[in-house]
């Protein structure tokens, strides 16, 4: 059972780190990138940057 617990912990940590990295890049770095840059197609519109955490915290 210990191996399964470690695997689940690693999976959850990886998912959390991925979400944190995506959100940080989206909110802090992306506003300084030109709006016609190809990277913008991988992110939601900037309006959702506040709405997502507000509704996730409900």
DSSP file (Angstrom, degrees, kcal/mol; ACC not computed):
  #  RESIDUE AA STRUCTURE BP1 BP2  ACC     N-H-->O    O-->H-N    N-H-->O    O-->H-N    TCO  KAPPA ALPHA  PHI   PSI    X-CA   Y-CA   Z-CA
    1    1 A X     >        0   0    0      0, 0.0     4,-2.1     0, 0.0     5,-0.2   0.000 360.0 360.0 360.0 -28.4    0.0    0.0    0.0
    2    2 A X  H  >  +     0   0    0      1,-0.2     4,-2.0     2,-0.2     5,-0.2   0.876 360.0  51.8 -63.7 -37.3    2.9    2.3    0.6
    3    3 A X  H  > S+     0   0    0      1,-0.2     4,-2.1     2,-0.2    -1,-0.2   0.888 109.1  50.1 -66.4 -38.8    3.9    2.3   -3.0
    4    4 A X  H  > S+     0   0    0      2,-0.2     4,-2.4     1,-0.2    -2,-0.2   0.895 109.6  51.3 -66.5 -39.6    0.4    3.2   -4.1
    5    5 A X  H  X S+     0   0    0     -4,-2.1     4,-2.4     1,-0.2    -2,-0.2   0.896 110.4  48.8 -63.6 -40.3    0.3    6.1   -1.7
    6    6 A X  H  X S+     0   0    0     -4,-2.0     4,-2.4     2,-0.2    -1,-0.2   0.885 110.7  50.9 -67.0 -38.1    3.6    7.4   -3.0
    7    7 A X  H  X S+     0   0    0     -4,-2.1     4,-2.4     2,-0.2    -2,-0.2   0.915 111.6  46.8 -65.9 -43.3    2.3    7.1   -6.6
    8    8 A X  H  X S+     0   0    0     -4,-2.4     4,-2.7     2,-0.2     5,-0.2   0.909 112.6  50.5 -65.2 -41.6   -0.9    9.0   -5.8
    9    9 A X  H  X S+     0   0    0     -4,-2.4     4,-2.3     2,-0.2    -2,-0.2   0.899 111.1  48.1 -62.5 -41.3    1.1   11.7   -3.9
   10   10 A X  H  X S+     0   0    0     -4,-2.4     4,-2.3     2,-0.2    -2,-0.2   0.901 112.2  49.5 -65.5 -41.3    3.5   12.1   -6.8
   11   11 A X  H  X S+     0   0    0     -4,-2.4     4,-2.4     2,-0.2    -2,-0.2   0.933 112.7  46.2 -62.9 -47.2    0.6   12.3   -9.2
   12   12 A X  H  X S+     0   0    0     -4,-2.7     4,-2.4     1,-0.2    -2,-0.2   0.890 112.9  50.1 -64.7 -39.3   -1.2   15.0   -7.1
   13   13 A X  H  X S+     0   0    0     -4,-2.3     4,-2.4    -5,-0.2    -1,-0.2   0.904 110.9  49.6 -64.9 -40.8    2.0   16.9   -6.7
   14   14 A X  H  X S+     0   0    0     -4,-2.3     4,-2.2     2,-0.2    -2,-0.2   0.914 112.1  47.5 -64.3 -43.6    2.7   16.9  -10.4
   15   15 A X  H  X S+     0   0    0     -4,-2.4     4,-2.5     2,-0.2     5,-0.2   0.921 112.9  48.8 -63.8 -44.0   -0.9   18.0  -11.2
   16   16 A X  H  X S+     0   0    0     -4,-2.4     4,-2.4     1,-0.2    -2,-0.2   0.905 111.8  48.5 -63.5 -41.9   -0.6   20.8   -8.6
   17   17 A X  H  X S+     0   0    0     -4,-2.4     4,-2.4     2,-0.2    -1,-0.2   0.881 111.2  50.9 -65.9 -38.2    2.7   22.0   -9.9
   18   18 A X  H  X S+     0   0    0     -4,-2.2     4,-2.6     2,-0.2    -2,-0.2   0.928 112.0  46.1 -65.0 -45.1    1.4   22.0  -13.5
   19   19 A X  H  X S+     0   0    0     -4,-2.5     4,-2.6     2,-0.2     5,-0.2   0.910 113.3  50.0 -64.2 -42.5   -1.6   24.0  -12.6
   20   20 A X  H  X S+     0   0    0     -4,-2.4     4,-2.5    -5,-0.2    -2,-0.2   0.914 112.6  46.8 -62.4 -43.7    0.5   26.5  -10.6
   21   21 A X  H  X S+     0   0    0     -4,-2.4     4,-2.5     2,-0.2     5,-0.2   0.925 113.5  48.2 -64.9 -46.1    2.9   26.9  -13.4
   22   22 A X  H  X S+     0   0    0     -4,-2.6     4,-2.5     1,-0.2    -2,-0.2   0.945 115.0  44.6 -59.4 -49.6    0.2   27.4  -16.0
   23   23 A X  H  X S+     0   0    0     -4,-2.6     4,-2.6     2,-0.2     5,-0.3   0.900 113.1  50.6 -65.6 -41.6   -1.7   30.0  -13.9
   24   24 A X  H  X>S+     0   0    0     -4,-2.5     4,-2.6    -5,-0.2     5,-0.8   0.925 113.5  44.8 -62.7 -44.8    1.5   31.9  -12.9
   25   25 A X  I  X>S+     0   0    0     -4,-2.5     5,-2.5    -5,-0.2     4,-0.7   0.910 114.4  50.7 -63.8 -41.1    2.6   32.1  -16.6
   26   26 A X  I  <5S+     0   0    0     -4,-2.5    -2,-0.2    -5,-0.2     5,-0.2   0.893 120.9  31.4 -63.1 -43.6   -1.0   33.1  -17.6
   27   27 A X  I  <5S+     0   0    0     -4,-2.6     4,-0.2    -5,-0.1    -2,-0.2   0.853 130.3  28.3 -88.8 -37.7   -1.4   35.9  -15.0
   28   28 A X  I  <5S+     0   0    0     -4,-2.6    -3,-0.2    -5,-0.3     4,-0.2   0.878 129.2  25.9 -96.7 -41.7    2.1   37.3  -14.6
   29   29 A X  I ><<S+     0   0    0     -5,-0.8     3,-1.7    -4,-0.7     4,-0.3   0.865 107.5  66.3 -95.0 -39.9    4.1   36.7  -17.8
   30   30 A X  G > <S+     0   0    0     -5,-2.5     3,-1.8     1,-0.3    -4,-0.1   0.809  90.8  63.7 -59.8 -34.5    1.5   36.6  -20.6
   31   31 A X  G 3  S+     0   0    0      1,-0.3    -1,-0.3    -5,-0.2    -2,-0.1   0.758 102.2  53.0 -61.4 -20.4    0.3   40.2  -20.3
   32   32 A X  G <  S+     0   0    0     -3,-1.7     2,-0.4    -4,-0.2    -1,-0.3   0.447  92.3  89.9 -93.1  -1.0    3.9   41.3  -21.3
   33   33 A X  S <  S-     0   0    0     -3,-1.8     4,-0.0    -4,-0.3    -4,-0.0  -0.766  93.1 -95.2 -95.7 141.2    3.9   39.2  -24.4
   34   34 A X    >   -     0   0    0     -2,-0.4     3,-1.6     1,-0.1     6,-0.2  -0.209  29.8-126.2 -54.1 142.3    2.7   40.7  -27.7
   35   35 A X  T 3  S+     0   0    0      1,-0.3    -1,-0.1    -4,-0.1     5,-0.0   0.688 107.6  56.3 -69.6 -17.7   -1.0   39.8  -28.3
   36   36 A X  T 3  S+     0   0    0      4,-0.0    -1,-0.3     3,-0.0     2,-0.1   0.382  80.1 117.3 -94.0   5.5   -0.2   38.4  -31.8
   37   37 A X  S X  S-     0   0    0     -3,-1.6     3,-1.5     1,-0.1     4,-0.2  -0.453  74.0-123.2 -71.6 145.0    2.3   35.9  -30.4
   38   38 A X  G >  S+     0   0    0      1,-0.3     3,-1.4     2,-0.2     4,-0.2   0.719 102.8  74.5 -63.5 -21.6    1.4   32.2  -31.0
   39   39 A X  G >  S+     0   0    0      1,-0.3     3,-1.6     2,-0.2    -1,-0.3   0.761  81.1  71.9 -65.1 -24.5    1.6   31.4  -27.3
   40   40 A X  G X  S+     0   0    0     -3,-1.5     3,-1.2     1,-0.3    -1,-0.3   0.735  83.5  68.0 -65.4 -22.2   -1.7   33.2  -26.6
   41   41 A X  G <  S+     0   0    0     -3,-1.4    -1,-0.3     1,-0.2    -2,-0.2   0.650  94.7  57.9 -73.7 -11.8   -3.7   30.4  -28.4
   42   42 A X  G <  S+     0   0    0     -3,-1.6     2,-0.3    -4,-0.2    -1,-0.2   0.434 101.9  65.0 -93.7  -0.6   -2.8   28.1  -25.5
   43   43 A X  S <  S-     0   0    0     -3,-1.2     3,-0.1    -4,-0.2     2,-0.0  -0.890  82.7-112.4-124.7 152.2   -4.3   30.2  -22.8
   44   44 A X        -     0   0    0     -2,-0.3    -2,-0.1     1,-0.2     5,-0.1  -0.287  55.2 -75.7 -69.3 163.3   -7.8   31.4  -21.9
   45   45 A X    >   -     0   0    0      1,-0.1     3,-1.6     3,-0.1     4,-0.2  -0.271  44.6-112.2 -59.4 152.5   -8.7   35.1  -22.3
   46   46 A X  T >  S+     0   0    0      1,-0.3     3,-1.5     2,-0.2     4,-0.3   0.720 110.5  73.9 -62.3 -22.6   -7.3   37.3  -19.5
   47   47 A X  T >> S+     0   0    0      1,-0.3     4,-0.8     2,-0.1     3,-0.8   0.824  91.7  56.4 -60.7 -31.2  -10.8   38.0  -18.2
   48   48 A X  H <> S+     0   0    0     -3,-1.6     4,-2.3     1,-0.2     5,-0.3   0.550  80.9  89.4 -78.5  -7.2  -10.9   34.5  -16.8
   49   49 A X  H <4 S+     0   0    0     -3,-1.5     4,-0.5    -4,-0.2    -1,-0.2   0.812 100.9  29.7 -62.4 -30.1   -7.8   35.0  -14.7
   50   50 A X  H <> S+     0   0    0     -3,-0.8     4,-1.6    -4,-0.3    -1,-0.2   0.796 117.5  56.7 -95.7 -35.9   -9.8   36.3  -11.8
   51   51 A X  H  X S+     0   0    0     -4,-0.8     4,-2.5     1,-0.2     5,-0.3   0.865  99.7  58.9 -67.2 -36.9  -13.1   34.3  -12.4
   52   52 A X  H  X S+     0   0    0     -4,-2.3     4,-2.0     1,-0.2    -1,-0.2   0.954 110.0  40.4 -61.5 -52.5  -11.4   30.9  -12.3
   53   53 A X  H  > S+     0   0    0     -4,-0.5     4,-1.6    -5,-0.3    -1,-0.2   0.858 113.7  55.4 -66.3 -31.9  -10.0   31.2   -8.8
   54   54 A X  H  < S+     0   0    0     -4,-1.6     4,-0.3     1,-0.2    -2,-0.2   0.948 114.1  38.7 -64.6 -47.1  -13.2   32.9   -7.5
   55   55 A X  H >< S+     0   0    0     -4,-2.5     3,-0.6     1,-0.2    -1,-0.2   0.787 113.4  56.1 -75.1 -26.3  -15.4   30.1   -8.7
   56   56 A X  H 3< S+     0   0    0     -4,-2.0    -1,-0.2    -5,-0.3    -2,-0.2   0.795 104.6  54.7 -71.7 -27.8  -12.9   27.4   -7.7
   57   57 A X  T 3<        0   0    0     -4,-1.6    -1,-0.2     1,-0.2    -2,-0.2   0.505 360.0 360.0 -84.1  -3.9  -12.9   28.8   -4.1
   58   58 A X    <         0   0    0     -3,-0.6    -1,-0.2    -4,-0.3    -2,-0.1   0.495 360.0 360.0 -73.5 360.0  -16.7   28.5   -3.7
